[in-house]
Amino acid sequence: MPTPHDSSWAASDDASSLLDAIISLEDQEGAERLLRDLCTRRELEEIVSRWAVVRRLAAGDSYRAIRENTSVSTATITRINDWLRNGSGGYGEALNRLGIERLQRS
């Protein structure tokens, strides 16, 4: 059974093609157009909320502060934090490429 961090889904031709399409985009406007065509409004809102959680976790914000500022459930914040710490490294790579330093919570 695949784990939440399993990337076997990306092995399909369709997933590979989508990933190629994403990395081929040259600017934010192109990425926005693709995401708006690909996702429902609700899906986009969820993706944006999850990225907001990643950024706030990286900044060292508490779960309570994140919950209050994003309306994302504590369960989802916990899951995102697990992926940030123990996942495949996608969040970390994106944060690094954007120059966002990850602070360690004590």
N, CA, C and O atoms as a GROMACS GRO file, in nm:
protein
  424
    1MET      N    1   0.085  -0.119   0.000
    1MET     CA    2   0.000   0.000   0.000
    1MET      C    3   0.089   0.125   0.000
    1MET      O    4   0.182   0.133   0.080
    2PRO      N    5   0.062   0.222  -0.088
    2PRO     CA    6   0.144   0.344  -0.094
    2PRO      C    7   0.132   0.426   0.034
    2PRO      O    8   0.027   0.431   0.096
    3THR      N    9   0.241   0.490   0.071
    3THR     CA   10   0.240   0.580   0.186
    3THR      C   11   0.205   0.719   0.138
    3THR      O   12   0.207   0.746   0.017
    4PRO      N   13   0.172   0.811   0.231
    4PRO     CA   14   0.141   0.948   0.188
    4PRO      C   15   0.257   1.015   0.114
    4PRO      O   16   0.236   1.110   0.038
    5HIS      N   17   0.379   0.964   0.136
    5HIS     CA   18   0.496   1.025   0.073
    5HIS      C   19   0.538   0.950  -0.053
    5HIS      O   20   0.638   0.984  -0.115
    6ASP      N   21   0.462   0.848  -0.090
    6ASP     CA   22   0.494   0.765  -0.206
    6ASP      C   23   0.470   0.846  -0.334
    6ASP      O   24   0.366   0.910  -0.348
    7SER      N   25   0.566   0.842  -0.424
    7SER     CA   26   0.551   0.919  -0.548
    7SER      C   27   0.523   0.828  -0.668
    7SER      O   28   0.546   0.867  -0.782
    8SER      N   29   0.475   0.707  -0.643
    8SER     CA   30   0.447   0.616  -0.754
    8SER      C   31   0.339   0.670  -0.846
    8SER      O   32   0.332   0.633  -0.962
    9TRP      N   33   0.254   0.758  -0.795
    9TRP     CA   34   0.150   0.820  -0.879
    9TRP      C   35   0.214   0.895  -0.996
    9TRP      O   36   0.153   0.906  -1.102
   10ALA      N   37   0.335   0.946  -0.977
   10ALA     CA   38   0.401   1.026  -1.079
   10ALA      C   39   0.457   0.941  -1.193
   10ALA      O   40   0.504   0.994  -1.293
   11ALA      N   41   0.451   0.808  -1.178
   11ALA     CA   42   0.508   0.720  -1.280
   11ALA      C   43   0.418   0.707  -1.403
   11ALA      O   44   0.465   0.662  -1.508
   12SER      N   45   0.292   0.744  -1.392
   12SER     CA   46   0.203   0.730  -1.509
   12SER      C   47   0.240   0.832  -1.616
   12SER      O   48   0.296   0.938  -1.587
   13ASP      N   49   0.209   0.799  -1.740
   13ASP     CA   50   0.238   0.891  -1.851
   13ASP      C   51   0.164   1.023  -1.834
   13ASP      O   52   0.219   1.129  -1.862
   14ASP      N   53   0.039   1.017  -1.787
   14ASP     CA   54  -0.038   1.140  -1.769
   14ASP      C   55   0.022   1.229  -1.662
   14ASP      O   56   0.031   1.350  -1.680
   15ALA      N   57   0.063   1.170  -1.549
   15ALA     CA   58   0.123   1.249  -1.442
   15ALA      C   59   0.256   1.307  -1.489
   15ALA      O   60   0.286   1.424  -1.462
   16SER      N   61   0.335   1.226  -1.557
   16SER     CA   62   0.463   1.274  -1.608
   16SER      C   63   0.444   1.390  -1.704
   16SER      O   64   0.519   1.488  -1.701
   17SER      N   65   0.343   1.380  -1.790
   17SER     CA   66   0.313   1.488  -1.884
   17SER      C   67   0.271   1.615  -1.812
   17SER      O   68   0.311   1.725  -1.850
   18LEU      N   69   0.190   1.600  -1.706
   18LEU     CA   70   0.148   1.716  -1.628
   18LEU      C   71   0.269   1.782  -1.562
   18LEU      O   72   0.283   1.904  -1.565
   19LEU      N   73   0.355   1.702  -1.502
   19LEU     CA   74   0.474   1.758  -1.438
   19LEU      C   75   0.562   1.830  -1.539
   19LEU      O   76   0.617   1.936  -1.510
   20ASP      N   77   0.577   1.771  -1.658
   20ASP     CA   78   0.653   1.838  -1.764
   20ASP      C   79   0.589   1.971  -1.802
   20ASP      O   80   0.658   2.070  -1.824
   21ALA      N   81   0.455   1.972  -1.810
   21ALA     CA   82   0.384   2.096  -1.844
   21ALA      C   83   0.409   2.204  -1.739
   21ALA      O   84   0.430   2.320  -1.772
   22ILE      N   85   0.406   2.164  -1.612
   22ILE     CA   86   0.426   2.260  -1.503
   22ILE      C   87   0.566   2.320  -1.510
   22ILE      O   88   0.582   2.442  -1.501
   23ILE      N   89   0.668   2.235  -1.524
   23ILE     CA   90   0.804   2.289  -1.523
   23ILE      C   91   0.839   2.363  -1.652
   23ILE      O   92   0.938   2.436  -1.657
   24SER      N   93   0.759   2.345  -1.756
   24SER     CA   94   0.787   2.416  -1.881
   24SER      C   95   0.738   2.560  -1.878
   24SER      O   96   0.777   2.641  -1.963
   25LEU      N   97   0.653   2.594  -1.783
   25LEU     CA   98   0.597   2.728  -1.777
   25LEU      C   99   0.706   2.828  -1.741
   25LEU      O  100   0.789   2.803  -1.654
   26GLU      N  101   0.704   2.941  -1.810
   26GLU     CA  102   0.812   3.037  -1.796
   26GLU      C  103   0.787   3.147  -1.694
   26GLU      O  104   0.881   3.215  -1.652
   27ASP      N  105   0.662   3.165  -1.654
   27ASP     CA  106   0.635   3.274  -1.562
   27ASP      C  107   0.513   3.246  -1.476
   27ASP      O  108   0.440   3.150  -1.498
   28GLN      N  109   0.493   3.333  -1.378
   28GLN     CA  110   0.383   3.318  -1.284
   28GLN      C  111   0.248   3.325  -1.354
   28GLN      O  112   0.155   3.254  -1.317
   29GLU      N  113   0.237   3.410  -1.453
   29GLU     CA  114   0.110   3.423  -1.524
   29GLU      C  115   0.072   3.294  -1.595
   29GLU      O  116  -0.044   3.254  -1.594
   30GLY      N  117   0.169   3.227  -1.657
   30GLY     CA  118   0.143   3.100  -1.722
   30GLY      C  119   0.102   2.994  -1.622
   30GLY      O  120   0.010   2.916  -1.647
   31ALA      N  121   0.169   2.991  -1.509
   31ALA     CA  122   0.135   2.896  -1.403
   31ALA      C  123  -0.006   2.923  -1.351
   31ALA      O  124  -0.083   2.830  -1.326
   32GLU      N  125  -0.039   3.050  -1.334
   32GLU     CA  126  -0.173   3.086  -1.287
   32GLU      C  127  -0.279   3.039  -1.386
   32GLU      O  128  -0.380   2.980  -1.346
   33ARG      N  129  -0.257   3.063  -1.513
   33ARG     CA  130  -0.355   3.020  -1.615
   33ARG      C  131  -0.374   2.869  -1.615
   33ARG      O  132  -0.486   2.820  -1.622
   34LEU      N  133  -0.263   2.795  -1.606
   34LEU     CA  134  -0.274   2.649  -1.604
   34LEU      C  135  -0.352   2.602  -1.481
   34LEU      O  136  -0.442   2.520  -1.492
   35LEU      N  137  -0.316   2.655  -1.365
   35LEU     CA  138  -0.384   2.612  -1.243
   35LEU      C  139  -0.531   2.650  -1.244
   35LEU      O  140  -0.615   2.573  -1.196
   36ARG      N  141  -0.565   2.767  -1.298
   36ARG     CA  142  -0.706   2.808  -1.305
   36ARG      C  143  -0.785   2.718  -1.398
   36ARG      O  144  -0.903   2.692  -1.374
   37ASP      N  145  -0.722   2.671  -1.506
   37ASP     CA  146  -0.790   2.579  -1.598
   37ASP      C  147  -0.798   2.438  -1.540
   37ASP      O  148  -0.895   2.367  -1.564
   38LEU      N  149  -0.697   2.398  -1.466
   38LEU     CA  150  -0.684   2.261  -1.419
   38LEU      C  151  -0.766   2.234  -1.293
   38LEU      O  152  -0.821   2.125  -1.278
   39CYS      N  153  -0.773   2.330  -1.203
   39CYS     CA  154  -0.834   2.310  -1.071
   39CYS      C  155  -0.963   2.388  -1.056
   39CYS      O  156  -0.985   2.491  -1.121
   40THR      N  157  -1.050   2.337  -0.969
   40THR     CA  158  -1.169   2.413  -0.932
   40THR      C  159  -1.126   2.527  -0.840
   40THR      O  160  -1.014   2.527  -0.788
   41ARG      N  161  -1.214   2.621  -0.820
   41ARG     CA  162  -1.184   2.732  -0.730
   41ARG      C  163  -1.152   2.679  -0.590
   41ARG      O  164  -1.058   2.725  -0.526
   42ARG      N  165  -1.231   2.583  -0.544
   42ARG     CA  166  -1.209   2.525  -0.411
   42ARG      C  167  -1.073   2.455  -0.402
   42ARG      O  168  -1.003   2.467  -0.301
   43GLU      N  169  -1.036   2.381  -0.505
   43GLU     CA  170  -0.905   2.315  -0.506
   43GLU      C  171  -0.792   2.417  -0.500
   43GLU      O  172  -0.694   2.397  -0.429
   44LEU      N  173  -0.806   2.526  -0.575
   44LEU     CA  174  -0.704   2.631  -0.572
   44LEU      C  175  -0.694   2.694  -0.433
   44LEU      O  176  -0.585   2.719  -0.383
   45GLU      N  177  -0.809   2.719  -0.371
   45GLU     CA  178  -0.809   2.776  -0.236
   45GLU      C  179  -0.739   2.682  -0.138
   45GLU      O  180  -0.664   2.728  -0.052
   46GLU      N  181  -0.764   2.551  -0.152
   46GLU     CA  182  -0.699   2.454  -0.063
   46GLU      C  183  -0.548   2.450  -0.086
   46GLU      O  184  -0.472   2.443   0.010
   47ILE      N  185  -0.506   2.453  -0.210
   47ILE     CA  186  -0.363   2.453  -0.240
   47ILE      C  187  -0.296   2.577  -0.183
   47ILE      O  188  -0.190   2.569  -0.121
   48VAL      N  189  -0.358   2.692  -0.202
   48VAL     CA  190  -0.303   2.818  -0.151
   48VAL      C  191  -0.297   2.814   0.002
   48VAL      O  192  -0.199   2.858   0.062
   49SER      N  193  -0.403   2.763   0.066
   49SER     CA  194  -0.405   2.753   0.212
   49SER      C  195  -0.294   2.661   0.263
   49SER      O  196  -0.228   2.691   0.362
   50ARG      N  197  -0.274   2.549   0.195
   50ARG     CA  198  -0.169   2.456   0.237
   50ARG      C  199  -0.031   2.519   0.222
   50ARG      O  200   0.055   2.501   0.308
   51TRP      N  201  -0.010   2.593   0.114
   51TRP     CA  202   0.119   2.660   0.098
   51TRP      C  203   0.137   2.766   0.205
   51TRP      O  204   0.248   2.785   0.255
   52ALA      N  205   0.030   2.836   0.243
   52ALA     CA  206   0.038   2.934   0.351
   52ALA      C  207   0.080   2.865   0.481
   52ALA      O  208   0.160   2.920   0.558
   53VAL      N  209   0.027   2.746   0.506
   53VAL     CA  210   0.065   2.670   0.625
   53VAL      C  211   0.213   2.635   0.619
   53VAL      O  212   0.285   2.650   0.718
   54VAL      N  213   0.260   2.588   0.505
   54VAL     CA  214   0.402   2.553   0.490
   54VAL      C  215   0.489   2.674   0.523
   54VAL      O  216   0.584   2.662   0.600
   55ARG      N  217   0.456   2.789   0.467
   55ARG     CA  218   0.536   2.909   0.491
   55ARG      C  219   0.535   2.950   0.637
   55ARG      O  220   0.638   2.991   0.692
   56ARG      N  221   0.419   2.938   0.702
   56ARG     CA  222   0.409   2.976   0.843
   56ARG      C  223   0.481   2.876   0.933
   56ARG      O  224   0.543   2.914   1.032
   57LEU      N  225   0.474   2.747   0.899
   57LEU     CA  226   0.550   2.647   0.974
   57LEU      C  227   0.699   2.674   0.960
   57LEU      O  228   0.774   2.667   1.058
   58ALA      N  229   0.742   2.705   0.840
   58ALA     CA  230   0.884   2.735   0.815
   58ALA      C  231   0.928   2.857   0.895
   58ALA      O  232   1.044   2.865   0.937
   59ALA      N  233   0.838   2.950   0.915
   59ALA     CA  234   0.870   3.071   0.991
   59ALA      C  235   0.867   3.047   1.142
   59ALA      O  236   0.903   3.134   1.220
   60GLY      N  237   0.823   2.926   1.182
   60GLY     CA  238   0.821   2.892   1.324
   60GLY      C  239   0.692   2.929   1.395
   60GLY      O  240   0.688   2.927   1.518
   61ASP      N  241   0.588   2.962   1.321
   61ASP     CA  242   0.460   2.997   1.384
   61ASP      C  243   0.400   2.877   1.456
   61ASP      O  244   0.423   2.763   1.416
   62SER      N  245   0.324   2.903   1.559
   62SER     CA  246   0.257   2.797   1.635
   62SER      C  247   0.136   2.746   1.555
   62SER      O  248   0.083   2.815   1.469
   63TYR      N  249   0.096   2.624   1.586
   63TYR     CA  250  -0.024   2.568   1.522
   63TYR      C  251  -0.144   2.659   1.547
   63TYR      O  252  -0.225   2.681   1.457
   64ARG      N  253  -0.155   2.710   1.668
   64ARG     CA  254  -0.269   2.796   1.703
   64ARG      C  255  -0.272   2.922   1.614
   64ARG      O  256  -0.377   2.958   1.561
   65ALA      N  257  -0.157   2.986   1.600
   65ALA     CA  258  -0.150   3.106   1.517
   65ALA      C  259  -0.181   3.073   1.372
   65ALA      O  260  -0.250   3.148   1.304
   66ILE      N  261  -0.130   2.960   1.325
   66ILE     CA  262  -0.157   2.920   1.186
   66ILE      C  263  -0.306   2.894   1.168
   66ILE      O  264  -0.365   2.938   1.069
   67ARG      N  265  -0.366   2.824   1.262
   67ARG     CA  266  -0.510   2.793   1.255
   67ARG      C  267  -0.592   2.922   1.251
   67ARG      O  268  -0.686   2.934   1.172
   68GLU      N  269  -0.556   3.017   1.335
   68GLU     CA  270  -0.630   3.143   1.342
   68GLU      C  271  -0.615   3.225   1.214
   68GLU      O  272  -0.708   3.294   1.173
   69ASN      N  273  -0.498   3.219   1.150
   69ASN     CA  274  -0.471   3.301   1.032
   69ASN      C  275  -0.510   3.236   0.900
   69ASN      O  276  -0.524   3.305   0.799
   70THR      N  277  -0.526   3.105   0.900
   70THR     CA  278  -0.554   3.036   0.774
   70THR      C  279  -0.687   2.962   0.772
   70THR      O  280  -0.736   2.927   0.664
   71SER      N  281  -0.745   2.935   0.888
   71SER     CA  282  -0.866   2.854   0.901
   71SER      C  283  -0.844   2.709   0.857
   71SER      O  284  -0.941   2.637   0.834
   72VAL      N  285  -0.720   2.666   0.846
   72VAL     CA  286  -0.688   2.528   0.815
   72VAL      C  287  -0.697   2.449   0.945
   72VAL      O  288  -0.654   2.497   1.050
   73SER      N  289  -0.752   2.329   0.940
   73SER     CA  290  -0.770   2.248   1.060
   73SER      C  291  -0.635   2.209   1.119
   73SER      O  292  -0.534   2.200   1.049
   74THR      N  293  -0.636   2.186   1.250
   74THR     CA  294  -0.515   2.143   1.318
   74THR      C  295  -0.467   2.010   1.262
   74THR      O  296  -0.346   1.988   1.251
   75ALA      N  297  -0.559   1.921   1.225
   75ALA     CA  298  -0.520   1.792   1.167
   75ALA      C  299  -0.443   1.813   1.037
   75ALA      O  300  -0.343   1.745   1.013
   76THR      N  301  -0.488   1.906   0.954
   76THR     CA  302  -0.418   1.933   0.828
   76THR      C  303  -0.284   1.999   0.854
   76THR      O  304  -0.186   1.968   0.787
   77ILE      N  305  -0.279   2.089   0.950
   77ILE     CA  306  -0.152   2.154   0.985
   77ILE      C  307  -0.052   2.048   1.033
   77ILE      O  308   0.065   2.051   0.996
   78THR      N  309  -0.100   1.955   1.114
   78THR     CA  310  -0.013   1.847   1.164
   78THR      C  311   0.038   1.762   1.048
   78THR      O  312   0.156   1.729   1.044
   79ARG      N  313  -0.050   1.728   0.955
   79ARG     CA  314  -0.012   1.647   0.839
   79ARG      C  315   0.090   1.722   0.752
   79ARG      O  316   0.187   1.663   0.707
   80ILE      N  317   0.068   1.849   0.729
   80ILE     CA  318   0.161   1.929   0.649
   80ILE      C  319   0.295   1.939   0.720
   80ILE      O  320   0.400   1.930   0.655
   81ASN      N  321   0.293   1.957   0.851
   81ASN     CA  322   0.419   1.963   0.926
   81ASN      C  323   0.495   1.831   0.915
   81ASN      O  324   0.617   1.830   0.903
   82ASP      N  325   0.423   1.720   0.919
   82ASP     CA  326   0.488   1.589   0.902
   82ASP      C  327   0.552   1.580   0.764
   82ASP      O  328   0.666   1.535   0.752
   83TRP      N  329   0.481   1.623   0.661
   83TRP     CA  330   0.536   1.619   0.526
   83TRP      C  331   0.655   1.714   0.512
   83TRP      O  332   0.752   1.683   0.444
   84LEU      N  333   0.646   1.830   0.578
   84LEU     CA  334   0.757   1.925   0.575
   84LEU      C  335   0.882   1.865   0.638
   84LEU      O  336   0.993   1.885   0.588
   85ARG      N  337   0.865   1.792   0.747
   85ARG     CA  338   0.978   1.735   0.820
   85ARG      C  339   1.024   1.601   0.762
   85ARG      O  340   1.144   1.574   0.756
   86ASN      N  341   0.930   1.518   0.719
   86ASN     CA  342   0.963   1.379   0.684
   86ASN      C  343   0.920   1.338   0.544
   86ASN      O  344   0.932   1.221   0.508
   87GLY      N  345   0.872   1.430   0.466
   87GLY     CA  346   0.821   1.397   0.334
   87GLY      C  347   0.931   1.376   0.232
   87GLY      O  348   1.046   1.348   0.268
   88SER      N  349   0.896   1.390   0.108
   88SER     CA  350   0.990   1.364  -0.001
   88SER      C  351   1.084   1.481  -0.028
   88SER      O  352   1.174   1.470  -0.112
   89GLY      N  353   1.065   1.592   0.042
   89GLY     CA  354   1.155   1.707   0.027
   89GLY      C  355   1.104   1.816  -0.066
   89GLY      O  356   1.173   1.916  -0.087
   90GLY      N  357   0.985   1.798  -0.119
   90GLY     CA  358   0.931   1.898  -0.211
   90GLY      C  359   0.907   2.033  -0.147
   90GLY      O  360   0.940   2.137  -0.205
   91TYR      N  361   0.851   2.032  -0.026
   91TYR     CA  362   0.829   2.159   0.044
   91TYR      C  363   0.963   2.228   0.070
   91TYR      O  364   0.979   2.347   0.045
   92GLY      N  365   1.058   2.151   0.121
   92GLY     CA  366   1.189   2.208   0.153
   92GLY      C  367   1.258   2.265   0.031
   92GLY      O  368   1.316   2.374   0.037
   93GLU      N  369   1.253   2.192  -0.080
   93GLU     CA  370   1.316   2.241  -0.202
   93GLU      C  371   1.251   2.371  -0.249
   93GLU      O  372   1.320   2.465  -0.288
   94ALA      N  373   1.118   2.375  -0.246
   94ALA     CA  374   1.048   2.496  -0.289
   94ALA      C  375   1.083   2.614  -0.198
   94ALA      O  376   1.108   2.724  -0.246
   95LEU      N  377   1.084   2.590  -0.066
   95LEU     CA  378   1.120   2.697   0.027
   95LEU      C  379   1.262   2.746   0.000
   95LEU      O  380   1.287   2.866  -0.002
   96ASN      N  381   1.355   2.652  -0.020
   96ASN     CA  382   1.493   2.690  -0.048
   96ASN      C  383   1.504   2.773  -0.175
   96ASN      O  384   1.574   2.874  -0.178
   97ARG      N  385   1.436   2.730  -0.280
   97ARG     CA  386   1.443   2.802  -0.408
   97ARG      C  387   1.386   2.943  -0.398
   97ARG      O  388   1.426   3.034  -0.471
   98LEU      N  389   1.292   2.960  -0.304
   98LEU     CA  390   1.234   3.093  -0.284
   98LEU      C  391   1.312   3.174  -0.180
   98LEU      O  392   1.277   3.289  -0.151
   99GLY      N  393   1.415   3.114  -0.124
   99GLY     CA  394   1.496   3.184  -0.024
   99GLY      C  395   1.428   3.197   0.110
   99GLY      O  396   1.459   3.288   0.187
  100ILE      N  397   1.336   3.107   0.140
  100ILE     CA  398   1.265   3.110   0.268
  100ILE      C  399   1.335   3.014   0.364
  100ILE      O  400   1.338   2.893   0.341
  101GLU      N  401   1.391   3.070   0.470
  101GLU     CA  402   1.463   2.990   0.569
  101GLU      C  403   1.365   2.920   0.661
  101GLU      O  404   1.265   2.978   0.704
  102ARG      N  405   1.394   2.795   0.692
  102ARG     CA  406   1.312   2.718   0.784
  102ARG      C  407   1.366   2.733   0.925
  102ARG      O  408   1.479   2.693   0.954
  103LEU      N  409   1.285   2.790   1.012
  103LEU     CA  410   1.324   2.803   1.152
  103LEU      C  411   1.278   2.678   1.226
  103LEU      O  412   1.172   2.623   1.196
  104GLN      N  413   1.356   2.634   1.320
  104GLN     CA  414   1.321   2.516   1.399
  104GLN      C  415   1.242   2.562   1.521
  104GLN      O  416   1.284   2.652   1.594
  105ARG      N  417   1.126   2.499   1.542
  105ARG     CA  418   1.047   2.528   1.662
  105ARG      C  419   1.106   2.452   1.778
  105ARG      O  420   1.149   2.338   1.763
  106SER      N  421   1.109   2.515   1.893
  106SER     CA  422   1.165   2.448   2.011
  106SER      C  423   1.060   2.369   2.084
  106SER      O  424   1.090   2.306   2.186
   0.00000   0.00000   0.00000
